[in-house]
Amino acid sequence: GIELISCNYKPCSRIERMLNTKKFLYRKALMINADVYQISDPELLSLGVKLKHKGYKVGLYTSPHIIDFRERIKVNGECVSEDYVVDFVEKEHSFFEPLHPSFFELTTAMAFKYFADQHIDIAVIEVGLGGRLDATNIIDADISVITSIDLDHCDWLGDTKEAIAVEKAGIYRAGKPAICGEPNPPHTLKAD
């Protein structure tokens, strides 16, 4: 089953509280946490389609959206409904408001709740920023994927590929498969 990990920094503490208290995470789904660079939607959609064709019910969480917010949360290629989004915000507003979650944390919680309600088999979750400190890193992923490492979000992640690799490697889990698409990854891309 899927377990949440415990984090000591404030953003993770908020998302941890949201998910644990409300039981938003469907613990029977296989979780794939993917840190992608500039290719997110096509690559992840392709993975989702392949898994769906194998008979799995697949939840896909990506960011950012291009046209419609609902593009971020899909099950078997279908966007979450407007009604679900509105109902979620209306029903959960009083719980979330005192926590002051970021937009991404709230969206992540909504995606996990939707996946739980849909009883998915596999969740493909795109990391939002970096890895180690990302709200999606609350999951104990069964498989971690890093497609590439480039100089991106340097103000947050560091100004070298080695520093960025340390942040991205934060999604790795001991004893679980990790895939890296970088042909020559920095030596700092390793699990602790």
N, C-alpha and C positions, 0 to 999 in steps of 0.2 A: 504494500500500500504506500501511498504518498504521505510523507510526514513534512511538517513545517520545521525549518531550522530556527534556532534562536539567535538573534543578532543583538549587539550591544549599542548600535547607533540609533539615533532618533527616527529617521525615516523608516527603517525596518521595524522598529518597535511599533509604530503606528499601523503599518500594514499587518504585522503579526497580530496585533490586538483585533484589528478588523476581521481578519480571516478566522482566527481562533474563536472569538466571541460569537460570531454569526455563523460559523461552520460553513463558510462559502466555498471551501475547497472540496472537490469530489475526490476522495482518497483512493478510489479504485482505478482511476485512469493512469495510463502510462504517461509520464511527463517528459517532454523534450524541451530543454531551454536552449534557445539559439541566439547567439550574438552575431549579428550579420552587419555588413558594411556596404551601404549603397545598393544593395540588391534585394533587400528584404522581401517585399511582397511577392515578386515572381518566383524566387527560390522557395520560399515557405509555402506559397500556394501550390507549387508543383509537388512538394512533399505531401501536403494535405490531400491533393487529388490522388496521388499514388496510393496513399494509405486508405483513402475512401474506396478506391477501386479494389482493394484487397478485402473489403467488407467491414472496415472499421468505421465507427462514428467518430469524426475528428473535429476537435475544437481548435480554432486558429486565432491567436491573439497577436496583432501586429500594430506598429505605429511608425510614422503618423498616418492619418487617413488622408486621402487625396481630395475627395469631394464630400463624402458623407461620414460623419463620426462613426456610424454603425459599421463601416468597413473594417474597423479595428477588431471586431468580435464576430466570428463566423463559426457555424457548425455545418460541416459538409458543404462548404462553399456558400451557404446562405447567411446573409447578415442578420444580426440580432434585430428584432422588430422594434419600431419606434415605441410601440406600447410597452414593451419590456423595459426599455431605457427609462421612459417616463415613470412607470410603476416602481422601478428600482429606486430612482431618486426620491420619489414621494414617500415610499415606505421606509427607506433607510436614512433619510435626511436627518432626523433627530439623533440617530446613533452616530453618524459621521461628523456632524457639525462640531461637537466639542473636541474632536481629535484633530481638526484642521489638516486633513489630508491634502496632498498635492493633487492636481488634476490627474496625473498619471497613476498615483496610488488609488484614487477612487475608481478610475477606469479599470485598473487591474483587478480590484475587488469585484467590480461588476462582471468582468469577464469570467472570473473564477466561479462566481455565483451562477452565472448563466450556464457554464459548462456543467456545474453540479446539477442544476435543474434539468439539463438535457441528457444527463447520464452518458457522457461521452466515453469512448474507449481510450482515446489518445488525445493529449493536448500538446500542440506545438505553440510554444510561448516565445515571442521575440523579446529579447532583452531591450530595455528602453535606452539606457545610457551606460555604457561601460560594462558592468557586470557585478562586481563585488558589492557596490552600494545601491544597486537597482532594486526597485520594488518587486520585480519578478523573481529576484533571487531568494525570495522567501520559500519557494518550493524546493523540495529535495529532489531535484530532477533525476530521472532514471538514465538519461543521456544528455550530455552537454555538447553543444556544437559552437565552434568559433570559425566563421568562414574565412576571415582575414583580419589582419591587423594593419592599420594605417594611422597616420597622424590626423585624428579627428577628435573634436571636443577637448582639445589640448588644455584649455583652462581648467577642466574638471578632472581629466584622466592622466595628465602628464604631457610633457613635450617631446618625448622620445618613444619609439616603438617598444622599447624595453619596459618603460614605465606603464604604457598603455596595456601591454601584455599582462602585467601583474594584476591590473584592474579586471581585465577580461577573464583571467584564470580564476577569478573569484566565483565563477559559476560552476567550476569543476567540483565533483563530489568524490570523496575517497571510495575506492572500490567500484566505481561506476564508469561506464564507457564515456570517453571524451574524444570528440572528433575535431580536428583542426584542418581547415582547407588551405592554410598558409603554407606555401612550398618551403620556405625557410623561416620558420617561426623564431622569434627571439628566445634566447636561452631562459628568459624570465617567465615564459609561458609554461607554468607547471602547477600542479596541484600541491597544496600545502600538506 
